[in-house]
Every structure is written in C-alpha cells, then in structure tokens.
C-alpha cells in the first residue's frame, strides 16, 4: 500500500482527484474516492524555459491550493501517478509517494 499526496489549485482539484480515483486509487475497504484535503498557499517562481499555467516567468507566484492525500494499492500506484500528471494543470506538479507498512 502507498500514500499519495499532491498539491493542486482549488479550481482544478475535483478534476484531478477524479482522474486519480478513476485508476482505483483512494479505496479503503468498501469505500472509494477516499481522501483528506487541506487548504493552504503554495508558492513558486517559474524559471526561464518554463511555461507556467499560473504566474509569469521570473515572478514569484502564490496560489491557493489543496493538499490531497489518499492511499493506493501497490499495483495501481504508477497508473495513479500517471493520471495525476495527465490531469494536473501544472507542467511540474508537486507530489509525494511513500510506501506504508502493514501492521
């Protein structure tokens, strides 16, 4: 089992979550589309060569985002990350993946 966490602008959160859930990620027992989300502010400065969805090259941008956390079976994690990348509006989405221990 893995934990997948990603950051996404508020207005794009539902579409990105649905793309990830469509892979089968976010299932816990007899429940699907399970996640926890926390609101916060992300910041970044696009460098030369970037094609930012939000902001301008060289300028510091601050964006209201959600951090979305969910679990994912081992067999689905690569597909879930691919769906996240494909649905996310940023050319370089920020996300974490880590293995969970079964107790």
N, CA, C and O of each residue as an XYZ file, in Angstrom:
412
protein
N       0.859     -1.179      0.000
C       0.000      0.000      0.000
C       0.900      1.236      0.000
O       1.943      1.263      0.655
N       0.480      2.246     -0.740
C       1.189      3.525     -0.814
C       0.288      4.646     -0.338
O      -0.937      4.524     -0.334
N       0.919      5.746      0.065
C       0.231      7.012      0.312
C       0.683      7.947     -0.799
O       1.877      8.078     -1.067
N      -0.274      8.591     -1.437
C      -0.013      9.586     -2.477
C      -0.549     10.911     -1.980
O      -1.707     10.999     -1.572
N       0.273     11.937     -2.010
C      -0.139     13.294     -1.629
C       0.264     14.232     -2.762
O       1.361     14.126     -3.310
N      -0.642     15.154     -3.106
C      -0.325     16.118     -4.163
C      -0.971     17.458     -3.848
O      -1.910     17.552     -3.057
N      -0.440     18.489     -4.490
C      -0.910     19.861     -4.327
C      -1.535     20.295     -5.638
O      -0.977     20.054     -6.709
N      -2.710     20.944     -5.554
C      -3.438     21.310     -6.760
C      -4.216     22.603     -6.511
O      -4.760     22.782     -5.421
N      -4.283     23.517     -7.498
C      -5.094     24.723     -7.321
C      -6.551     24.353     -7.033
O      -7.066     23.365     -7.555
N      -7.201     25.152     -6.204
C      -8.576     24.874     -5.787
C      -9.499     24.592     -6.968
O     -10.271     23.633     -6.933
N      -9.427     25.408     -8.003
C     -10.366     25.279     -9.119
C     -10.138     24.014     -9.961
O     -11.006     23.639    -10.749
N      -8.992     23.360     -9.805
C      -8.695     22.151    -10.571
C      -8.757     20.881     -9.725
O      -8.567     19.779    -10.240
N      -9.021     21.035     -8.440
C      -8.926     19.900     -7.510
C      -9.872     18.753     -7.852
O      -9.451     17.597     -7.857
N     -11.121     19.043     -8.133
C     -12.087     17.956     -8.368
C     -11.727     17.154     -9.614
O     -11.823     15.926     -9.598
N     -11.321     17.806    -10.673
C     -10.961     17.092    -11.905
C      -9.733     16.208    -11.698
O      -9.693     15.081    -12.190
N      -8.743     16.707    -10.981
C      -7.537     15.917    -10.737
C      -7.851     14.746     -9.813
O      -7.401     13.627    -10.058
N      -8.620     14.995     -8.750
C      -8.999     13.894     -7.857
C      -9.761     12.814     -8.614
O      -9.484     11.629     -8.429
N     -10.706     13.189     -9.455
C     -11.496     12.208    -10.196
C     -10.611     11.380    -11.129
O     -10.827     10.178    -11.278
N      -9.629     12.006    -11.750
C      -8.713     11.268    -12.624
C      -7.918     10.233    -11.833
O      -7.730      9.106    -12.291
N      -7.456     10.615    -10.654
C      -6.707      9.686     -9.805
C      -7.628      8.584     -9.282
O      -7.252      7.411     -9.294
N      -8.821      8.944     -8.828
C      -9.771      7.940     -8.333
C     -10.179      6.955     -9.432
O     -10.441      5.789     -9.138
N     -10.236      7.392    -10.673
C     -10.624      6.524    -11.784
C      -9.651      5.361    -11.977
O     -10.004      4.361    -12.603
N      -8.441      5.478    -11.450
C      -7.455      4.398    -11.545
C      -7.683      3.334    -10.474
O      -7.081      2.262    -10.524
N      -8.546      3.625     -9.511
C      -8.772      2.714     -8.390
C      -8.077      3.165     -7.118
O      -8.246      2.548     -6.066
N      -7.299      4.231     -7.201
C      -6.667      4.783     -6.008
C      -7.739      5.390     -5.105
O      -8.806      5.774     -5.583
N      -7.463      5.478     -3.810
C      -8.403      6.083     -2.876
C      -9.448      5.122     -2.358
O     -10.475      5.556     -1.836
N      -9.213      3.821     -2.489
C     -10.150      2.820     -1.962
C      -9.678      2.320     -0.613
O      -8.509      1.979     -0.430
N     -10.606      2.284      0.328
C     -10.348      1.733      1.666
C     -11.513      0.806      1.978
O     -12.635      1.262      2.194
N     -11.244     -0.505      2.003
C     -12.312     -1.468      2.268
C     -13.443     -1.317      1.275
O     -13.225     -1.381      0.065
N     -14.650     -1.116      1.777
C     -15.837     -0.981      0.924
C     -16.143      0.469      0.558
O     -17.289      0.796      0.251
N     -15.145      1.334      0.586
C     -15.324      2.753      0.270
C     -14.359      3.145     -0.845
O     -13.228      2.662     -0.907
N     -14.829      4.033     -1.725
C     -13.968      4.560     -2.784
C     -13.944      6.078     -2.723
O     -14.720      6.693     -1.991
N     -13.051      6.672     -3.493
C     -12.891      8.131     -3.543
C     -12.578      8.701     -2.163
O     -13.030      9.794     -1.821
N     -11.800      7.956     -1.368
C     -11.423      8.405     -0.020
C     -10.167      9.273     -0.099
O      -9.183      8.893     -0.733
N     -10.206     10.418      0.535
C      -9.032     11.274      0.612
C      -9.192     12.239      1.778
O     -10.274     12.368      2.350
N      -8.119     12.902      2.114
C      -8.153     14.000      3.062
C      -7.522     15.171      2.353
O      -6.515     15.010      1.663
N      -8.098     16.352      2.510
C      -7.549     17.528      1.848
C      -7.431     18.680      2.830
O      -8.273     18.879      3.705
N      -6.358     19.426      2.651
C      -6.062     20.566      3.497
C      -5.796     21.776      2.619
O      -5.024     21.685      1.664
N      -6.415     22.904      2.922
C      -6.197     24.138      2.159
C      -4.921     24.824      2.631
O      -4.576     24.783      3.811
N      -4.235     25.449      1.695
C      -3.022     26.192      2.022
C      -2.612     27.057      0.849
O      -3.325     27.149     -0.149
N      -1.461     27.686      0.978
C      -0.939     28.556     -0.067
C       0.382     28.001     -0.567
O       1.333     27.840      0.199
N       0.430     27.710     -1.866
C       1.682     27.291     -2.484
C       2.370     28.489     -3.106
O       1.730     29.486     -3.439
N       3.675     28.381     -3.258
C       4.401     29.459     -3.936
C       5.483     28.868     -4.816
O       6.017     27.795     -4.534
N       5.800     29.582     -5.891
C       6.821     29.151     -6.839
C       7.212     30.335     -7.705
O       6.468     31.308     -7.836
N       8.415     30.229     -8.302
C       8.877     31.233     -9.259
C       9.277     30.487    -10.531
O      10.281     29.775    -10.524
N       8.530     30.628    -11.613
C       8.898     29.972    -12.863
C      10.228     30.517    -13.398
O      10.446     31.728    -13.436
N      11.100     29.609    -13.804
C      12.403     29.989    -14.351
C      12.332     30.064    -15.871
O      11.348     29.644    -16.479
N      13.379     30.601    -16.471
C      13.459     30.682    -17.934
C      13.254     29.298    -18.526
O      13.834     28.322    -18.052
N      12.436     29.215    -19.554
C      12.122     27.943    -20.192
C      10.825     27.332    -19.697
O      10.297     26.415    -20.326
N      10.301     27.824    -18.577
C       9.030     27.317    -18.044
C       7.866     27.887    -18.847
O       7.961     28.958    -19.445
N       6.769     27.141    -18.841
C       5.522     27.588    -19.464
C       4.444     27.504    -18.384
O       3.631     26.579    -18.391
N       4.432     28.470    -17.448
C       3.555     28.347    -16.280
C       2.068     28.476    -16.604
O       1.658     29.302    -17.419
N       1.281     27.638    -15.946
C      -0.188     27.700    -16.025
C      -0.692     28.939    -15.283
O      -1.669     29.571    -15.685
N       0.001     29.268    -14.193
C      -0.316     30.435    -13.358
C       0.971     31.221    -13.171
O       2.033     30.628    -12.981
N       0.896     32.522    -13.221
C       2.070     33.359    -12.993
C       2.866     33.606    -14.259
O       2.481     33.202    -15.356
N       4.015     34.298    -14.065
C       4.882     34.655    -15.189
C       6.318     34.280    -14.857
O       6.725     34.288    -13.696
N       7.070     33.955    -15.888
C       8.475     33.618    -15.718
C       9.183     34.740    -14.973
O       9.066     35.909    -15.338
N       9.916     34.378    -13.930
C      10.694     35.334    -13.146
C       9.954     35.949    -11.979
O      10.586     36.541    -11.105
N       8.636     35.831    -11.932
C       7.838     36.430    -10.856
C       7.425     35.363     -9.839
O       7.042     34.253    -10.210
N       7.507     35.709     -8.569
C       7.052     34.822     -7.510
C       5.525     34.784     -7.524
O       4.871     35.826     -7.495
N       4.965     33.578     -7.568
C       3.509     33.408     -7.579
C       3.074     32.708     -6.301
O       3.767     31.823     -5.800
N       1.932     33.106     -5.782
C       1.310     32.445     -4.630
C      -0.087     32.026     -5.053
O      -0.834     32.814     -5.631
N      -0.438     30.762     -4.757
C      -1.689     30.186     -5.244
C      -2.385     29.443     -4.115
O      -1.755     28.681     -3.382
N      -3.690     29.670     -3.977
C      -4.480     28.898     -3.019
C      -4.637     27.486     -3.574
O      -5.174     27.290     -4.665
N      -4.165     26.513     -2.813
C      -4.158     25.128     -3.277
C      -4.720     24.204     -2.204
O      -4.888     24.589     -1.047
N      -5.004     22.979     -2.622
C      -5.332     21.910     -1.697
C      -4.189     20.912     -1.702
O      -3.605     20.628     -2.748
N      -3.872     20.378     -0.519
C      -3.026     19.196     -0.419
C      -3.997     18.033     -0.287
O      -4.799     17.997      0.646
N      -3.930     17.091     -1.206
C      -4.824     15.943     -1.229
C      -3.998     14.702     -0.896
O      -2.959     14.459     -1.510
N      -4.463     13.919      0.078
C      -3.775     12.699      0.486
C      -4.723     11.519      0.347
O      -5.896     11.607      0.710
N      -4.205     10.409     -0.183
C      -5.016      9.207     -0.337
C      -4.112      7.985     -0.351
O      -2.897      8.097     -0.514
N      -4.726      6.806     -0.176
C      -3.978      5.558     -0.246
C      -4.172      4.931     -1.613
O      -5.127      5.235     -2.328
N      -3.238      4.043     -1.965
C      -3.275      3.408     -3.275
C      -2.615      2.038     -3.179
O      -1.532      1.907     -2.609
N      -3.263      1.022     -3.733
C      -2.678     -0.319     -3.774
C      -1.399     -0.308     -4.596
O      -1.244      0.494     -5.517
N      -0.491     -1.203     -4.254
C       0.800     -1.298     -4.942
C       0.648     -1.386     -6.460
O       1.353     -0.701     -7.201
N      -0.273     -2.228     -6.916
C      -0.436     -2.480     -8.349
C      -0.950     -1.266     -9.121
O      -0.870     -1.237    -10.349
N      -1.478     -0.263     -8.415
C      -2.108      0.885     -9.077
C      -1.306      2.178     -8.994
O      -1.674      3.161     -9.636
N      -0.220      2.207     -8.221
C       0.434      3.485     -7.924
C       1.020      4.152     -9.175
O       0.922      5.371     -9.313
N       1.614      3.396    -10.073
C       2.183      4.021    -11.281
C       1.081      4.618    -12.162
O       1.239      5.708    -12.712
N      -0.019      3.904    -12.288
C      -1.153      4.406    -13.067
C      -1.763      5.649    -12.406
O      -2.151      6.593    -13.094
N      -1.846      5.642    -11.077
C      -2.398      6.794    -10.353
C      -1.521      8.027    -10.553
O      -2.038      9.122    -10.774
N      -0.205      7.862    -10.479
C       0.709      8.996    -10.687
C       0.628      9.483    -12.130
O       0.654     10.688    -12.377
N       0.529      8.559    -13.087
C       0.389      8.968    -14.496
C      -0.895      9.760    -14.702
O      -0.897     10.756    -15.426
N      -1.991      9.331    -14.075
C      -3.267     10.056    -14.186
C      -3.160     11.431    -13.539
O      -3.687     12.410    -14.066
N      -2.484     11.506    -12.405
C      -2.260     12.793    -11.729
C      -1.520     13.748    -12.661
O      -1.939     14.890    -12.850
N      -0.429     13.279    -13.236
C       0.370     14.131    -14.136
C      -0.445     14.584    -15.357
O      -0.353     15.738    -15.776
N      -1.237     13.673    -15.920
C      -2.009     13.995    -17.121
C      -3.128     14.999    -16.842
O      -3.424     15.845    -17.687
N      -3.753     14.912    -15.665
C      -4.904     15.771    -15.352
C      -4.518     17.096    -14.709
O      -5.297     18.049    -14.733
N      -3.329     17.162    -14.139
C      -2.913     18.355    -13.384
C      -2.600     19.513    -14.331
O      -1.995     19.296    -15.381
N      -2.999     20.734    -13.980
C      -2.747     21.866    -14.876
C      -1.289     22.331    -14.907
O      -0.877     22.979    -15.870
N      -0.503     22.016    -13.877
C       0.902     22.456    -13.841
C       1.771     21.535    -14.686
O       1.529     20.329    -14.744
N       2.794     22.104    -15.346
C       3.709     21.267    -16.109
C       4.607     20.447    -15.195
O       5.140     19.426    -15.629
N       4.793     20.859    -13.939
C       5.579     20.140    -12.938
C       4.790     20.047    -11.639
O       5.078     20.789    -10.700
N       3.801     19.156    -11.556
C       3.016     19.061    -10.315
C       3.876     18.549     -9.156
O       4.742     17.693     -9.339
N       3.622     19.084     -7.972
C       4.324     18.643     -6.764
C       3.526     17.509     -6.122
O       2.330     17.648     -5.868
N       4.198     16.386     -5.863
C       3.533     15.261     -5.210
C       4.557     14.413     -4.475
O       5.754     14.483     -4.752
N       4.074     13.611     -3.534
C       4.889     12.670     -2.769
C       4.245     11.296     -2.863
O       3.022     11.170     -2.907
N       5.086     10.270     -2.893
C       4.626      8.881     -2.838
C       5.499      8.172     -1.821
O       6.726      8.237     -1.892
N       4.865      7.495     -0.876
C       5.652      6.696      0.060
C       4.926      5.418      0.421
O       3.697      5.365      0.481
N       5.734      4.377      0.661
C       5.205      3.059      0.994
C       4.754      3.021      2.456
O       5.430      3.542      3.343
N       3.598      2.394      2.686
C       3.077      2.231      4.028
C       3.338      0.802      4.509
O       3.313     -0.140      3.717
N       3.583      0.653      5.782
C       3.772     -0.666      6.386
C       2.447     -1.223      6.846
O       1.622     -0.492      7.393
N       2.229     -2.512      6.631
C       1.032     -3.187      7.137
C       1.327     -3.670      8.548
O       2.350     -4.309      8.791
N       0.439     -3.367      9.468
C       0.619     -3.809     10.859
C      -0.436     -4.793     11.252
O      -0.442     -5.272     12.386
